Amino acid sequence: MNIAYFRKSTYDRNKTVENVKQQAKELGLTVLGSTELPANNGTILHICNPNWMGNLLASDPNLIGLLPCSVAVINQKGDVMVGVGSPTVLGSVSQNPAIIQLASQAEEKLKELIHKSAGVEALRPTGVKLYSTTTCPYCKMEASWLDEKKIKYEEVHVDLNQKEAEVMVQKTGQMGVPVTAIQYEGGEEEYIVGFDKQRLSSILEVKI
């Protein structure tokens, strides 16, 4: 499971920091402050949405530490990288539909913030792999949905393929299915735990 999402900025660090502040406000996020890293290696901006916090605390206060509220603009091997923790972690540890929906909304908003601040387009999916079992009803539902939307995908039954099962657990920390791996251009991957129709439709650019 990716626990952070970073993209290379097309701007210098100072301009990227200013972009983050401006774009955050335009997207309805609150900029709470910033922290400079040692040796001039970057800036951490403390950004969040009060509604996310309020909804999360109302649903399960124990999860507050998993809500990503810091955006990093850092120097990395000569490049300026801008990124944020992934709300996927929040959604994966909760079985509460409200929390899962909140994580999906936060993921979409924060990625938009990163893209606009860095001056880049969203990554385009190049492949889909569905980790399932032969008896999982939600896996069958997702497979049918992908077929209906005419999305090409590879399905792997982890109850019949121990090697793929180990890969899934290693990548995501999850034993349950379905898990959907989205491959992007440049070799990046993203994992979606559960049949998250809203998030899949957003990534794959199809109607729910």
C-alpha positions in Angstrom: 0.0 0.0 0.0 1.3 3.5 -0.9 1.3 5.5 2.3 2.3 8.7 0.6 1.8 10.4 -2.8 4.6 12.5 -4.3 5.0 14.2 -7.7 8.0 16.1 -9.1 7.2 19.8 -9.3 7.8 21.9 -12.4 8.6 24.9 -10.2 11.3 25.8 -7.8 10.7 25.1 -4.1 9.7 28.6 -3.1 7.1 28.8 -5.9 5.8 25.3 -5.1 5.3 26.3 -1.5 3.4 29.4 -2.5 1.3 27.3 -5.0 0.4 24.8 -2.2 -0.8 27.7 0.0 -2.9 29.3 -2.8 -4.3 26.0 -4.2 -5.2 24.8 -0.7 -7.4 27.9 -0.1 -9.0 27.5 -3.5 -9.9 23.9 -2.7 -11.4 24.8 0.6 -8.6 23.6 2.8 -7.2 25.5 5.8 -3.5 26.3 6.0 -2.6 26.1 9.7 1.1 27.0 9.3 4.4 25.6 8.1 7.7 24.2 9.4 11.1 24.5 7.8 13.2 21.3 7.7 16.9 21.4 8.8 19.6 22.2 6.3 17.1 24.0 4.1 15.9 20.6 2.8 12.2 21.5 2.5 9.0 22.9 4.0 6.2 21.1 5.7 2.8 22.8 5.4 0.2 22.0 7.9 -3.1 21.8 5.9 -6.4 20.2 6.6 -10.2 20.4 6.2 -12.1 21.1 9.4 -15.1 19.2 8.1 -12.9 16.1 7.7 -11.6 16.4 11.2 -15.1 16.9 12.6 -16.5 14.0 10.8 -13.6 11.7 11.7 -13.8 12.6 15.4 -17.6 12.0 15.4 -17.2 8.6 13.8 -14.0 7.3 15.5 -11.6 9.5 17.4 -9.0 6.8 17.5 -8.4 7.3 13.8 -7.5 11.0 14.0 -3.8 10.3 13.7 -4.3 8.7 10.3 -5.9 11.7 8.6 -3.1 13.3 6.5 -2.8 17.0 7.3 0.8 17.8 6.2 2.0 18.6 2.7 5.8 18.2 2.1 7.8 20.2 -0.4 11.2 18.8 -0.3 14.5 18.7 -2.2 15.3 15.2 -3.4 18.3 14.4 -5.6 18.1 17.8 -7.2 14.4 17.7 -7.8 11.6 19.5 -5.9 9.0 16.9 -4.8 5.6 17.8 -3.4 3.5 15.1 -1.6 1.1 14.2 1.1 0.2 11.1 3.2 -2.4 8.9 1.6 -5.8 8.7 3.1 -5.9 5.1 1.8 -4.3 4.1 5.1 -7.3 5.7 7.0 -9.8 3.9 4.8 -8.0 0.5 5.0 -8.1 0.3 8.8 -11.7 1.2 9.2 -14.8 -0.8 8.3 -17.0 2.2 8.8 -18.6 3.2 5.4 -18.5 6.9 6.5 -14.8 6.8 7.1 -14.1 5.0 3.9 -16.1 7.6 2.0 -14.2 10.4 3.8 -10.9 8.8 2.9 -11.9 8.6 -0.7 -13.0 12.3 -0.8 -9.8 13.4 0.9 -7.7 11.3 -1.5 -9.2 13.0 -4.5 -8.9 16.5 -3.0 -5.3 16.1 -1.9 -4.2 14.7 -5.2 -5.7 17.6 -6.9 -3.8 19.9 -4.6 -0.5 18.1 -5.4 -1.1 18.2 -9.1 -2.0 21.9 -9.3 0.8 22.9 -6.9 3.4 21.0 -8.9 2.0 22.0 -12.3 1.5 18.5 -13.5 -1.4 16.4 -14.9 -2.8 13.4 -13.0 -1.1 10.1 -13.6 -2.9 8.0 -16.2 -3.8 4.3 -15.3 -2.1 1.8 -17.6 -3.3 -1.4 -16.0 -5.7 -2.9 -13.4 -5.2 -6.1 -11.4 -8.0 -7.5 -9.2 -6.9 -9.7 -6.3 -9.8 -11.9 -5.4 -10.8 -15.4 -4.3 -13.1 -17.9 -5.9 -15.7 -17.5 -3.1 -15.7 -13.8 -2.5 -19.0 -12.1 -3.3 -17.6 -8.6 -3.3 -14.9 -9.7 -5.7 -17.5 -11.0 -8.1 -19.4 -7.7 -7.8 -16.3 -5.7 -8.7 -15.4 -8.0 -11.6 -19.0 -7.6 -12.9 -18.7 -3.8 -12.5 -15.4 -3.7 -14.3 -16.8 -5.8 -17.1 -19.9 -3.6 -17.3 -17.6 -0.5 -17.6 -15.5 -2.3 -20.2 -12.4 -1.9 -18.1 -9.6 -4.3 -19.1 -8.2 -6.0 -16.0 -6.3 -9.0 -14.8 -8.0 -11.1 -12.1 -5.8 -13.2 -9.7 -7.4 -15.7 -7.3 -5.2 -15.5 -4.2 -6.7 -18.7 -2.8 -5.3 -20.6 -5.8 -2.0 -18.7 -6.1 0.1 -18.5 -3.0 2.8 -16.4 -4.6 0.3 -13.7 -5.6 -1.3 -13.9 -2.2 2.1 -13.1 -0.6 2.6 -10.2 -3.0 -0.8 -8.7 -2.1 -0.1 -9.0 1.6 3.4 -7.5 1.3 2.2 -4.6 -0.8 -0.9 -3.8 1.2 -0.7 -5.4 4.6 -4.2 -6.8 3.9 -5.4 -10.4 4.1 -8.9 -9.7 2.8 -10.2 -9.2 -0.7 -11.0 -7.6 -3.0 -7.8 -5.6 -3.4 -7.4 -3.7 -6.7 -3.9 -2.7 -7.9 -3.9 0.3 -10.3 -0.7 0.6 -12.4 0.2 4.0 -13.6 2.6 5.3 -16.2 6.2 5.5 -14.9 5.7 2.3 -12.9 3.8 3.8 -10.0 1.1 1.7 -8.3 -1.8 2.3 -6.1 -3.9 -0.2 -4.1 -7.6 0.1 -3.3 -8.9 -2.1 -0.5 -12.4 -3.3 -0.8 -14.9 -2.7 -3.7 -14.7 1.1 -3.5 -16.9 2.0 -6.5 -16.6 5.8 -6.0 -12.8 5.7 -5.9 -12.5 3.3 -8.8 -14.8 5.3 -11.0 -12.8 8.5 -10.2 -9.5 6.9 -11.1 -10.7 5.0 -14.1 -12.8 8.0 -15.3 -16.1 6.1 -15.7 -19.5 6.8 -14.2 -20.5 4.9 -11.1 
